[in-house]
Amino acid sequence: MSVAAITTRPEESGAHGSKLMKAVHELLPVFAERATKADEDDAFVADNYALLKEAGLVEAGVPEELGGGGAEVAELAEMLRVMAHACGSTALAFSMHTHQVAIPAWRWRHQKVAAVEPLLKRVAAEKLILLSSGGSDWIGGSGKAVKVEGGYRISARKAFTSGAEAGNILMTGAITQADDGTPTVIHFGAPMKAPEVKVVDTWRTLGMRGTGSNDVVIEDLFIPDAAVAFSRKAGEWHPVFQIIATTAFPLIYAAYLGVAESARDIAIELAGKREPNAYSLDLAGRMDTSLRAAQLAHRWMLETVARNAPSADTVNEVMIGRALVARHGIETVELAMELAGGAGFYRRNGLERRLRDIQGARYHPLQQGPQARYAGATAFGLPTAEIF
């Protein structure tokens, strides 16, 4: 199926979805044309980010009252899913900015948190790109924050910073000591243009090569007390992280779902050039069944977000969905490779790139072991605060 033929789900288009998806569809042919070169050259999709800014997608998740597009999480997920049909790297990297906007937007809408307004207004007015340091900043925290007069001195190395080259602010944290000696994580935005912040070119990977997910090294950066958004106990779930996990992962995994869907379409097109037989029918049926399982799991993630009540339970439901999208998405692409036959082995057909890109779905939190333990503890009514 060509990128122009990708459909948008009506129930996920929402009040702002039609305008949003029109902008996305106009970009797909360009993204598809550039995807191969970015993959082969290990090159960040910087030119695509310029187009995302021009199209108004950077501020899509900012509430309209604050100058943005007003898109909800389901609409943003649809944007990323469709984008991934053309270029998985662009969709995944942009999902990191998108969820960093969606989280404060959710807090502004539903918790009336006024403190997030300045950031959201700046994203809309200045088209700022927000970065996430991902798994390197998970519940345990990373980096060191030393208390000094008026603030903290930060030193850290943040891996997997997708889109680092294009970023303006890294939404991150570092570990310090509370007055009683308890390890505590402070959260703040690190300006990427500060001389104490450097991007280190480390991204040479199996797949998602165009995401530019390089390391960011912070050396003795001063963060004033007023710039600390919140602090929490290290190694333990905090209510803000329940919001983060519930909101972010349906957006991140929308990109992987789009990769799986596009692999399915390529395989059908390639296999359709041969006379169908019992084996190819079996493979196609198993492939579509796996894909449907991934789609249903992702829909469950979005339905969980729509409850607008983040908690330990919604984290469990979203992470179950994340595990199922990963498992069935990977299986879908593996079956697509088998169905396509030898043609799928040629890079020019784009299928082997999807096979490599989909492998990234394995590595985001909660990974297989912690996710299973979290779900098991929830099933038995046991504490989950330290399972991550």
C-alpha positions as CSV (number, residue, x, y, z in Angstrom):
1,M,0.0,0.0,0.0
2,S,1.4,3.4,-0.9
3,V,1.8,6.0,1.8
4,A,-1.0,8.0,0.2
5,A,-3.4,5.2,0.8
6,I,-2.9,5.1,4.6
7,T,-6.2,5.7,6.3
8,T,-6.9,7.5,9.6
9,R,-9.2,5.9,12.1
10,P,-12.3,8.1,12.4
11,E,-12.7,7.5,16.1
12,E,-9.2,8.8,16.7
13,S,-9.3,11.8,14.5
14,G,-11.1,14.0,17.1
15,A,-11.9,17.6,16.9
16,H,-8.5,18.6,15.8
17,G,-7.5,15.4,14.0
18,S,-8.6,16.2,10.5
19,K,-6.3,19.3,10.2
20,L,-3.5,17.4,12.0
21,M,-3.7,14.4,9.7
22,K,-4.0,16.5,6.6
23,A,-0.6,18.0,7.5
24,V,0.9,14.6,8.2
25,H,-0.3,13.1,4.9
26,E,1.3,15.9,3.0
27,L,4.7,15.1,4.5
28,L,4.6,11.3,4.0
29,P,6.0,11.1,0.5
30,V,9.0,13.2,1.4
31,F,9.6,11.2,4.6
32,A,9.4,7.9,2.7
33,E,11.8,9.1,0.0
34,R,14.4,10.2,2.7
35,A,14.1,7.2,5.0
36,T,16.4,4.8,3.1
37,K,19.3,7.3,3.0
38,A,18.9,8.2,6.7
39,D,19.1,4.5,7.5
40,E,22.0,3.7,5.3
41,D,24.0,6.7,6.4
42,D,23.2,6.5,10.2
43,A,22.0,10.1,9.7
44,F,19.6,12.0,11.9
45,V,16.4,13.0,10.1
46,A,17.1,16.7,10.6
47,D,15.5,17.9,7.4
48,N,12.2,16.1,8.5
49,Y,12.2,18.1,11.7
50,A,12.3,21.3,9.7
51,L,9.2,20.1,7.9
52,L,7.5,19.1,11.1
53,K,8.0,22.7,12.4
54,E,6.7,24.2,9.2
55,A,3.6,22.0,9.3
56,G,2.7,23.1,12.9
57,L,3.2,19.6,14.3
58,V,5.7,20.6,16.9
59,E,3.0,22.5,18.8
60,A,0.1,20.1,17.9
61,G,-0.2,18.9,21.5
62,V,-0.2,22.3,23.2
63,P,-3.7,23.4,24.3
64,E,-5.3,25.9,21.9
65,E,-5.7,28.4,24.8
66,L,-1.9,28.5,25.1
67,G,-1.3,28.9,21.3
68,G,-1.1,25.3,20.2
69,G,-3.1,22.8,18.1
70,G,-5.1,21.4,21.0
71,A,-4.7,17.7,19.9
72,E,-5.4,15.0,22.5
73,V,-3.3,11.9,23.1
74,A,-5.3,9.7,20.7
75,E,-4.9,12.2,17.9
76,L,-1.2,12.6,18.5
77,A,-0.8,8.8,18.5
78,E,-2.6,8.6,15.2
79,M,-0.2,11.2,13.8
80,L,2.8,9.1,14.9
81,R,1.3,5.8,13.7
82,V,0.7,7.1,10.2
83,M,4.1,8.9,10.1
84,A,5.8,5.6,10.9
85,H,4.5,4.1,7.7
86,A,6.8,6.4,5.8
87,C,9.7,6.6,8.3
88,G,9.9,4.8,11.6
89,S,12.9,6.9,12.7
90,T,11.1,10.2,12.3
91,A,8.0,8.9,14.1
92,L,9.9,7.4,17.0
93,A,12.2,10.4,17.5
94,F,9.3,12.8,17.2
95,S,7.3,10.7,19.7
96,M,9.8,11.7,22.3
97,H,9.1,15.4,21.8
98,T,5.4,14.7,21.5
99,H,5.0,13.0,24.8
100,Q,7.1,15.7,26.6
101,V,4.5,18.1,25.3
102,A,1.5,15.9,26.0
103,I,2.4,15.3,29.7
104,P,2.4,19.0,30.8
105,A,-0.6,19.6,28.5
106,W,-2.5,16.9,30.4
107,R,-1.5,18.3,33.7
108,W,-2.6,21.8,32.6
109,R,-6.0,20.5,31.4
110,H,-6.8,18.0,34.1
111,Q,-4.9,19.1,37.2
112,K,-4.9,22.8,36.6
113,V,-1.1,23.0,37.1
114,A,-0.3,26.6,36.1
115,A,3.5,26.0,36.5
116,V,3.6,24.2,33.1
117,E,2.1,27.2,31.2
118,P,5.4,29.0,30.4
119,L,6.9,25.9,28.8
120,L,3.8,25.1,26.7
121,K,3.5,28.7,25.5
122,R,7.2,28.7,24.5
123,V,6.8,25.4,22.6
124,A,3.9,27.0,20.7
125,A,5.5,30.4,20.1
126,E,9.1,29.4,19.5
127,K,8.5,25.8,18.1
128,L,10.9,24.4,20.8
129,I,11.9,20.8,20.5
130,L,11.8,19.0,23.9
131,L,14.0,16.0,24.4
132,S,13.6,12.9,26.6
133,S,16.5,11.0,28.0
134,G,14.3,7.9,28.0
135,G,15.4,4.8,29.8
136,S,18.5,6.4,31.2
137,D,16.2,8.6,33.3
138,W,13.7,6.0,34.5
139,I,12.5,5.5,38.0
140,G,16.0,4.9,39.4
141,G,17.3,8.1,38.0
142,S,20.9,8.9,36.8
143,G,23.5,11.6,37.0
144,K,24.7,13.6,39.9
145,A,23.3,16.8,41.4
146,V,25.4,18.6,44.0
147,K,23.7,21.2,46.1
148,V,25.3,24.6,46.0
149,E,24.1,28.1,46.9
150,G,20.9,28.9,45.0
151,G,20.7,25.6,43.1
152,Y,22.5,22.5,42.0
153,R,25.5,21.6,39.9
154,I,24.7,18.8,37.5
155,S,27.0,16.2,35.9
156,A,25.5,13.3,33.9
157,R,25.6,11.3,30.8
158,K,22.2,10.7,29.2
159,A,21.9,7.9,26.7
160,F,19.1,7.3,24.1
161,T,18.4,11.0,23.7
162,S,16.4,10.8,20.4
163,G,16.6,13.9,18.3
164,A,19.4,15.3,20.4
165,E,20.8,17.3,17.5
166,A,17.5,19.2,17.0
167,G,16.6,19.7,20.7
168,N,16.2,22.9,22.6
169,I,15.5,21.6,26.1
170,L,16.4,18.2,27.6
171,M,13.7,17.2,30.1
172,T,15.8,15.3,32.6
173,G,16.9,14.7,36.2
174,A,19.8,13.9,38.5
175,I,20.3,12.3,41.8
176,T,21.1,14.3,45.0
177,Q,20.8,13.6,48.7
178,A,17.9,14.8,50.8
179,D,18.6,16.3,54.3
180,D,18.1,12.8,55.8
181,G,20.5,11.2,53.3
182,T,17.8,9.6,51.2
183,P,18.7,9.5,47.5
184,T,16.4,12.0,45.7
185,V,15.9,12.8,42.1
186,I,15.4,16.4,41.0
187,H,13.7,17.1,37.7
188,F,14.5,20.1,35.4
189,G,15.0,21.2,31.9
190,A,18.6,21.4,30.6
191,P,19.2,24.0,27.9
192,M,20.9,22.2,25.0
193,K,22.7,25.3,23.9
194,A,24.5,25.7,27.2
195,P,28.3,25.3,27.0
196,E,28.1,22.7,29.7
197,V,25.8,20.4,27.5
198,K,27.3,18.4,24.6
199,V,25.9,15.9,22.2
200,V,28.2,12.9,21.7
201,D,27.8,11.0,18.5
202,T,27.3,7.4,19.7
203,W,24.2,6.2,17.7
204,R,25.4,3.3,15.5
205,T,22.6,0.7,15.9
206,L,20.7,-2.2,14.4
207,G,17.6,-0.2,13.6
208,M,15.9,3.2,14.1
209,R,19.2,4.6,12.8
210,G,17.7,8.0,11.8
211,T,16.5,8.9,15.3
212,G,19.8,10.5,16.3
213,S,19.5,9.0,19.7
214,N,22.9,10.1,20.8
215,D,24.3,10.5,24.3
216,V,24.1,13.9,25.9
217,V,26.9,14.8,28.4
218,I,26.3,17.4,31.1
219,E,29.3,18.8,32.9
220,D,28.9,21.1,35.9
221,L,25.7,22.7,34.6
222,F,24.1,25.1,37.2
223,I,20.4,24.7,37.7
224,P,18.8,27.2,40.0
225,D,16.4,26.1,42.7
226,A,13.5,27.8,40.9
227,A,14.1,25.7,37.8
228,V,13.5,22.4,39.6
229,A,10.1,21.2,38.5
230,F,9.7,18.6,41.2
231,S,11.7,16.1,43.3
232,R,11.0,12.5,44.3
233,K,12.6,9.6,46.1
234,A,14.9,7.6,43.8
235,G,14.0,4.1,42.9
236,E,10.3,4.5,43.7
237,W,7.2,5.4,41.6
238,H,5.9,8.9,42.1
239,P,2.5,10.2,41.0
240,V,4.1,12.4,38.3
241,F,5.8,9.3,36.9
242,Q,2.4,7.5,36.8
243,I,1.2,10.4,34.6
244,I,4.4,10.1,32.5
245,A,4.1,6.4,32.0
246,T,0.4,6.4,31.3
247,T,0.6,9.2,28.8
248,A,4.0,8.6,27.0
249,F,3.9,4.9,26.1
250,P,0.8,4.9,23.9
251,L,2.6,7.7,21.9
252,I,5.9,5.9,21.7
253,Y,4.3,2.6,20.7
254,A,2.2,4.2,18.1
255,A,5.4,4.5,16.1
256,Y,6.1,0.8,16.4
257,L,2.6,-0.1,15.5
258,G,3.0,2.0,12.3
259,V,6.2,0.1,11.5
260,A,4.4,-3.2,11.8
261,E,1.5,-2.1,9.7
262,S,3.8,-0.9,6.9
263,A,5.7,-4.1,6.9
264,R,2.5,-6.0,6.5
265,D,1.5,-3.9,3.5
266,I,4.9,-4.3,1.9
267,A,4.7,-8.1,2.3
268,I,1.2,-8.3,0.8
269,E,2.4,-6.3,-2.2
270,L,5.5,-8.4,-2.7
271,A,3.8,-11.8,-2.2
272,G,0.9,-10.7,-4.4
273,K,3.2,-10.9,-7.4
274,R,3.2,-14.7,-7.1
275,E,0.3,-17.1,-7.3
276,P,-1.0,-17.7,-3.8
277,N,-0.7,-21.1,-2.3
278,A,-1.7,-22.8,1.0
279,Y,1.5,-21.8,2.7
280,S,1.3,-18.1,1.7
281,L,-2.3,-18.0,2.7
282,D,-1.4,-19.4,6.1
283,L,1.4,-16.9,6.6
284,A,-0.8,-14.0,5.5
285,G,-3.5,-15.1,7.9
286,R,-1.1,-15.4,10.9
287,M,0.5,-12.1,10.0
288,D,-2.8,-10.2,10.0
289,T,-3.9,-12.0,13.2
290,S,-0.7,-10.8,15.0
291,L,-1.1,-7.3,13.6
292,R,-4.7,-7.2,14.8
293,A,-3.6,-8.2,18.3
294,A,-1.0,-5.3,18.3
295,Q,-3.7,-2.9,17.1
296,L,-6.2,-4.0,19.8
297,A,-3.5,-3.7,22.5
298,H,-2.6,-0.2,21.4
299,R,-6.2,0.8,21.4
300,W,-6.5,-0.5,25.0
301,M,-3.5,1.7,25.9
302,L,-5.4,4.7,24.4
303,E,-8.6,3.8,26.2
304,T,-6.6,3.7,29.5
305,V,-5.2,7.2,28.8
306,A,-8.8,8.4,28.1
307,R,-9.8,7.6,31.7
308,N,-7.8,10.7,32.7
309,A,-7.0,9.1,36.1
310,P,-3.3,8.1,36.1
311,S,-2.4,5.6,38.9
312,A,-0.5,2.5,39.6
313,D,-3.4,0.6,37.9
314,T,-3.2,2.6,34.7
315,V,0.5,2.1,34.6
316,N,-0.2,-1.7,34.7
317,E,-2.7,-1.5,31.9
318,V,-0.5,0.6,29.7
319,M,2.5,-1.6,30.3
320,I,0.5,-4.7,29.5
321,G,-0.5,-3.0,26.3
322,R,3.1,-2.0,25.6
323,A,4.2,-5.6,26.0
324,L,1.6,-6.9,23.7
325,V,2.2,-4.3,21.0
326,A,5.9,-5.2,21.1
327,R,5.4,-8.9,21.0
328,H,2.8,-9.0,18.3
329,G,4.4,-6.1,16.3
330,I,7.7,-8.0,16.1
331,E,5.9,-11.2,15.2
332,T,4.0,-9.4,12.5
333,V,7.2,-8.2,10.8
334,E,8.8,-11.6,11.1
335,L,5.9,-13.2,9.4
336,A,5.9,-10.4,6.8
337,M,9.5,-11.3,6.0
338,E,8.6,-14.9,5.6
339,L,5.6,-14.2,3.4
340,A,7.6,-11.8,1.1
341,G,10.2,-14.5,0.5
342,G,13.5,-13.7,-1.0
343,A,12.3,-10.3,-2.1
344,G,12.1,-9.2,1.5
345,F,15.8,-9.7,1.8
346,Y,16.6,-6.8,-0.6
347,R,17.0,-3.5,1.1
348,R,15.4,-1.7,-1.8
349,N,12.0,-3.1,-0.8
350,G,12.1,-1.6,2.7
351,L,11.0,-4.7,4.5
352,E,14.3,-5.6,6.2
353,R,14.5,-2.0,7.5
354,R,11.2,-2.5,9.2
355,L,12.5,-5.8,10.7
356,R,15.4,-3.9,12.2
357,D,13.4,-0.9,13.3
358,I,10.7,-3.0,15.1
359,Q,13.4,-4.5,17.3
360,G,13.5,-1.2,19.3
361,A,10.1,-2.1,20.8
362,R,11.9,-4.6,23.1
363,Y,14.0,-2.0,24.9
364,H,11.7,0.7,26.4
365,P,10.5,0.4,29.9
366,L,8.9,-1.6,31.3
367,Q,10.9,-4.4,29.7
368,Q,9.7,-8.0,29.8
369,G,10.8,-9.0,33.3
370,P,9.8,-5.9,35.2
371,Q,6.5,-5.6,33.3
372,A,5.6,-9.2,34.2
373,R,6.5,-8.7,37.8
374,Y,4.5,-5.5,38.0
375,A,1.5,-7.2,36.5
376,G,1.9,-10.1,38.8
377,A,2.1,-8.0,41.9
378,T,-1.0,-6.1,40.8
379,A,-2.9,-9.3,40.3
380,F,-2.0,-10.4,43.9
381,G,-2.7,-7.0,45.3
382,L,1.0,-6.5,46.3
383,P,2.9,-3.3,46.3
384,T,4.4,-2.1,43.0
385,A,6.1,1.1,44.1
386,E,9.6,-0.4,43.7
387,I,9.0,-2.5,40.5
388,F,10.4,-0.8,37.5
